[in-house]
């Protein structure tokens, strides 16, 4: 969901969210919570495989 990589799945969406350049109001909301902002920072600093480990490890439905 970002203009630079619309045809592939990568971390650029999260980089844009941290720069406050998300597409939706809900994107900006991701940085207002210390918990979700911490996850995003971890994702941006890591690799795509690390992204999958962090994001997919939060319960059956993606939640703790």
N, C-alpha and C positions, 0 to 999 in steps of 0.2 A: 504494500500500500504506500509506495513512495515513487515519485516520478523517475528517479534514476535507475531503479531496478524493478520495474513493474512485472517483468517476465521471469524473475527468479526470486528465491527465498534467501534473504541474507540479513545482516544486522544493520543495514543502513536506515531502516525504519526507526530503530531505537536511537541511533545517532541523531536523527532529525528531531525526535521527540525531546531529547536532552537539550537541543538547541532551540526548543520551543517553535519548531517548524512542522508540527504534526498537521494532519489534514482535518481532524475532527476535534471537537471540544473534549471528548473523552480521552484523546491523546494527551492533551495538556494535563488532565486529571491524573495521569500516571506519575507525574512528577510532584504532585502535591502531597502524596503519602511518602513518608520516609522509607517505609518498607518496599513499596514498588520502585521508588527511585533507586534504592540500593540494588535491587535485582537488575534494573536497567543498566546501572553503572557496571555491574559485574558482567553482564552480557556484552556490552560494548568493548570492554577491556579484554574479553576472552575470544574464543573461536566459536564457530558455528556448532561444533560438536559439544563444546562446553555449554552453549545455549540450550541444546537439547537436554543435557543432563540437568541443568538448573530448572528449566521451564517445565519439563516433563516429570520432575520428581515431586511435584506438589499434589499428591493425592490422586485418586481415581479420576476426578473430573477437573484436574488442574488446580485444585484448591487444597489447602492444608486441612 
